[in-house]
Amino acid sequence: MSLLKGTKLYSIFTGTCPVCHHESMYVKKNPYKLKSTLKMKERCAVCTTKYKIEPSFFYGAMYVSYPVGLTFATAAFILCYLILGLDLIETYCVIVAVMILALPLILRISRNIWINIFMPYKKEYRHR
C-alpha cells in the first residue's frame, strides 16, 4: 500500500487523512467495531485538517455508497454465479450475506471517497 502513498487511492483504502496521509480519520481503525464505525476525529493531528467541513457534510457519501455497494454485489454475483456455478437463489443469498457483512466497509469507503473529492493531497507533508 505504501506505493500508493500520495494518491487518492491510498487515502480511500486506508482511511487516512486526505491532505497528509499520515493519520487515520477514524477513532477506531477497525470498521467492524460497530459502535464506532463512523466516529471520526475532528481534526488531523499532523496537518490540522478539519474532516467535517460543514454540518451534514457526509450526507453526500450516501450517493457514493450505492455504486460502492453495487461493486461488492457484482463481485459476489460474478464469483458465485459465473465462476462457481451456483443457481440464482443461492447466488442471491450469498449477495445478501455479502452486502450485510460488508456494510461497515461500504460505509467507510464511501466516506473516504466523498472527502477525497473535496480535499487535495499536499506534498509538503510527505516526509513527516
C-alpha positions in Angstrom: 0.0 0.0 0.0 2.9 2.4 0.6 3.5 2.5 -3.2 0.1 4.3 -3.5 1.0 6.9 -0.8 0.4 10.3 -2.3 -2.6 9.2 -4.3 -6.3 9.4 -3.6 -6.5 5.6 -3.7 -4.2 5.4 -0.7 -6.4 7.6 1.4 -9.5 5.9 0.2 -8.4 2.4 1.0 -6.6 3.2 4.3 -8.9 5.8 5.7 -6.1 8.2 6.3 -6.2 12.0 6.2 -6.8 13.1 2.6 -4.4 16.0 2.9 -1.3 14.4 4.5 -1.9 10.6 4.5 -0.3 10.3 8.0 -3.2 9.7 10.4 -6.4 7.7 10.4 -9.5 9.8 10.2 -11.4 7.4 12.3 -11.4 6.9 16.1 -11.1 3.1 15.7 -9.3 1.7 12.7 -11.4 -1.5 12.7 -14.7 -0.8 10.8 -16.3 -3.8 12.5 -16.4 -2.2 15.9 -19.9 -1.3 15.1 -20.4 1.4 17.8 -17.6 3.4 16.3 -17.7 2.6 12.6 -18.5 6.1 11.6 -16.9 8.0 14.5 -14.3 10.3 13.1 -11.7 12.5 14.8 -12.4 16.2 14.5 -9.0 17.2 13.0 -5.8 15.6 11.8 -3.0 15.8 14.4 -0.4 16.3 11.7 -1.9 18.9 9.3 -4.9 20.1 11.4 -7.3 19.4 8.5 -10.9 19.6 9.7 -12.7 16.5 8.5 -16.3 17.7 8.9 -16.2 20.7 6.6 -19.7 21.6 7.4 -22.7 20.2 9.2 -24.2 17.2 7.4 -21.1 17.1 5.1 -21.1 13.3 4.9 -24.7 13.0 3.7 -23.2 13.2 0.2 -21.5 9.9 0.9 -24.8 8.2 0.7 -24.8 8.9 -3.0 -21.3 7.3 -3.2 -22.4 4.2 -1.2 -24.8 3.0 -3.9 -22.1 2.3 -6.6 -19.7 1.0 -3.9 -22.3 -1.5 -2.7 -23.1 -2.3 -6.3 -19.5 -3.2 -6.8 -19.5 -5.6 -3.9 -22.8 -7.2 -5.1 -21.5 -7.5 -8.7 -18.3 -9.2 -7.5 -20.3 -11.6 -5.4 -22.5 -12.4 -8.4 -19.6 -13.0 -10.8 -17.9 -15.2 -8.3 -20.9 -17.3 -7.3 -23.0 -17.5 -10.5 -20.5 -17.3 -13.3 -17.4 -18.8 -11.7 -18.7 -21.3 -9.1 -21.9 -22.1 -11.0 -24.3 -21.7 -8.1 -28.0 -21.4 -9.0 -29.8 -18.0 -8.8 -31.4 -18.5 -5.4 -28.1 -19.5 -3.8 -26.3 -16.6 -5.6 -28.9 -14.2 -4.3 -28.5 -15.4 -0.7 -24.7 -15.0 -1.0 -25.1 -11.5 -2.4 -27.4 -10.6 0.6 -24.9 -12.0 3.0 -22.0 -10.2 1.4 -23.9 -6.9 1.5 -24.8 -7.3 5.2 -21.2 -8.3 6.1 -19.6 -5.6 4.0 -21.8 -2.8 5.2 -19.2 -1.2 7.6 -16.6 -1.3 4.8 -19.0 0.2 2.3 -19.9 3.0 4.7 -16.3 3.8 5.4 -15.1 3.6 1.8 -18.0 5.8 0.7 -17.0 8.5 3.3 -13.4 8.2 2.2 -14.2 8.7 -1.4 -16.5 11.6 -0.6 -13.9 13.5 1.5 -11.2 12.9 -1.1 -13.3 14.5 -3.8 -13.1 17.8 -1.9 -9.7 17.7 -0.3 -6.4 17.5 -2.3 -3.2 15.8 -1.1 -0.4 18.2 -0.2 3.1 17.1 -0.9 4.7 19.2 1.8 3.5 16.7 4.3 5.2 13.7 2.5 8.3 13.4 4.7 6.8 13.8 8.2 
